[in-house]
Amino acid sequence: MADSLAFALISTTFSRELYCEWGREKQNTSLKARGTILPLREYKLPPTIQKEVEELRLPRSVQLTYLAPLRRAAKHGVKVADLQLRSYSARNVEFMADFALRAAYYLKLAAKGPTPLPRITERWTVPKSNFVHKKSQENFERITLRRHIEILDGHPETVQIWLGFLQKYMYHGVGMKANVYEFGGVNVAKEMDQQADELQERVKERLKLFGRRKDLVKKRDVKHLVHDSLFKGAYGSLGPMGASQYGHM
């Protein structure tokens, strides 16, 4: 309670003093034009409040933003994923790399990097105007900066959560490219065939809606489908100007 009261008092006093300081600077500007300058008064807090301000400590989460990202040690050193960040701005790519390392630490993932990759330099020479035979030309250059981060000894689901979190809170002007490595058994081909069969059974009902319907070969089934209210509403027959409103169907 004392800390909050002291902080409120400091904020109010500082705002009032800042406004007065602005007024004095404006006055000095006008006096300077006349050749007269008044000395600025130095602002000092009371000793009790100054002591409380010096004893205040920032929250641990705020303090960590001023320090290097924490890292977790890899136990086996098996690479499970790597992330490549690309940007045209060094500030943006460095910020996103720092954010990715902090997110990996809180998800208990061992991260390695960020490692700078060679720059990609692209240049174009084009005419200065839209006239194709213009003699004067100008050059454009674009440099792409890259950073590489490796994830070691991570669970596949945790890696997916990490990548999804980075994609959700991606910084502007930064592109991401990720490679995820999964280790399977010797019977990986049989497992892939089994997954394909399961997927085919799952979409079998939906595939019936495409192409020719073999189960509607009878006229009575087709007639029942044509007079169905859902079918009429799909092509607008139930609208104000629809055919069903005039007794055509």
KAVEN-V763839 format. One record per backbone hydrogen bond with DSSP energy under -1.0 kcal/mol. NH is the residue of the N-H (numbers start at 1). CO is the residue of the C=O. E is the energy in kcal/mol with one decimal. If there is no record, write none. Layout:
BEGIN
nh=NH co=CO e=E
nh=NH co=CO e=E
END
This chain:
BEGIN
nh=5 co=1 e=-2.3
nh=6 co=2 e=-2.5
nh=7 co=3 e=-2.4
nh=8 co=4 e=-2.4
nh=9 co=5 e=-2.5
nh=10 co=6 e=-2.4
nh=11 co=7 e=-2.4
nh=12 co=8 e=-2.5
nh=13 co=9 e=-2.5
nh=14 co=10 e=-2.8
nh=15 co=11 e=-2.4
nh=16 co=12 e=-2.3
nh=17 co=13 e=-2.5
nh=18 co=14 e=-2.5
nh=19 co=15 e=-2.1
nh=20 co=16 e=-2.2
nh=21 co=17 e=-2.6
nh=22 co=18 e=-2.2
nh=23 co=19 e=-2.0
nh=24 co=20 e=-2.4
nh=25 co=21 e=-2.4
nh=26 co=22 e=-2.2
nh=27 co=23 e=-2.1
nh=28 co=24 e=-2.9
nh=29 co=25 e=-2.0
nh=30 co=26 e=-1.7
nh=31 co=27 e=-2.5
nh=32 co=28 e=-2.7
nh=33 co=29 e=-1.4
nh=36 co=31 e=-3.2
nh=50 co=46 e=-2.8
nh=51 co=47 e=-1.9
nh=52 co=48 e=-1.8
nh=53 co=49 e=-2.3
nh=54 co=50 e=-1.8
nh=55 co=51 e=-1.4
nh=63 co=59 e=-2.3
nh=64 co=60 e=-1.9
nh=66 co=63 e=-1.3
nh=67 co=64 e=-1.2
nh=80 co=151 e=-2.5
nh=81 co=151 e=-1.3
nh=82 co=179 e=-2.1
nh=83 co=149 e=-3.3
nh=84 co=177 e=-2.7
nh=85 co=147 e=-2.8
nh=86 co=175 e=-2.5
nh=87 co=145 e=-2.0
nh=93 co=89 e=-1.8
nh=94 co=90 e=-2.0
nh=95 co=91 e=-2.0
nh=96 co=92 e=-2.3
nh=97 co=93 e=-1.9
nh=98 co=94 e=-2.1
nh=99 co=95 e=-2.2
nh=100 co=96 e=-2.3
nh=101 co=97 e=-1.9
nh=102 co=98 e=-1.9
nh=103 co=99 e=-2.2
nh=104 co=100 e=-2.1
nh=105 co=101 e=-1.8
nh=106 co=102 e=-1.9
nh=107 co=103 e=-1.1
nh=108 co=105 e=-1.5
nh=109 co=104 e=-3.0
nh=112 co=150 e=-2.7
nh=115 co=148 e=-2.8
nh=117 co=146 e=-1.7
nh=120 co=144 e=-1.9
nh=122 co=142 e=-2.6
nh=124 co=140 e=-2.6
nh=126 co=138 e=-2.3
nh=128 co=136 e=-1.8
nh=134 co=131 e=-1.6
nh=138 co=126 e=-2.6
nh=140 co=124 e=-2.9
nh=142 co=122 e=-2.9
nh=144 co=120 e=-2.7
nh=145 co=87 e=-3.2
nh=147 co=85 e=-2.0
nh=148 co=115 e=-1.9
nh=149 co=83 e=-2.8
nh=150 co=112 e=-2.7
nh=151 co=81 e=-3.2
nh=152 co=110 e=-3.0
nh=153 co=78 e=-2.9
nh=159 co=155 e=-2.4
nh=160 co=156 e=-2.1
nh=161 co=157 e=-2.1
nh=162 co=158 e=-2.3
nh=163 co=159 e=-2.5
nh=164 co=160 e=-2.5
nh=165 co=161 e=-2.4
nh=166 co=162 e=-2.1
nh=167 co=163 e=-2.2
nh=168 co=164 e=-2.0
nh=169 co=165 e=-2.0
nh=174 co=171 e=-1.2
nh=175 co=86 e=-3.1
nh=177 co=84 e=-1.9
nh=179 co=82 e=-2.4
nh=181 co=80 e=-3.1
nh=191 co=187 e=-1.8
nh=192 co=188 e=-2.0
nh=193 co=189 e=-2.1
nh=194 co=190 e=-2.3
nh=195 co=191 e=-2.3
nh=196 co=192 e=-2.1
nh=197 co=193 e=-2.1
nh=198 co=194 e=-2.2
nh=199 co=195 e=-2.2
nh=200 co=196 e=-2.1
nh=201 co=197 e=-2.2
nh=202 co=198 e=-1.7
nh=203 co=199 e=-1.8
nh=207 co=203 e=-2.1
nh=209 co=206 e=-1.3
nh=210 co=207 e=-1.3
nh=216 co=213 e=-1.1
nh=222 co=218 e=-1.7
nh=223 co=219 e=-2.8
nh=224 co=220 e=-2.0
nh=225 co=221 e=-1.9
nh=226 co=222 e=-2.3
nh=227 co=223 e=-1.9
nh=232 co=228 e=-2.1
nh=233 co=229 e=-2.4
nh=234 co=230 e=-1.3
nh=235 co=231 e=-1.1
nh=237 co=232 e=-2.6
nh=239 co=236 e=-1.1
nh=242 co=239 e=-1.4
nh=246 co=243 e=-1.2
nh=248 co=243 e=-1.9
END
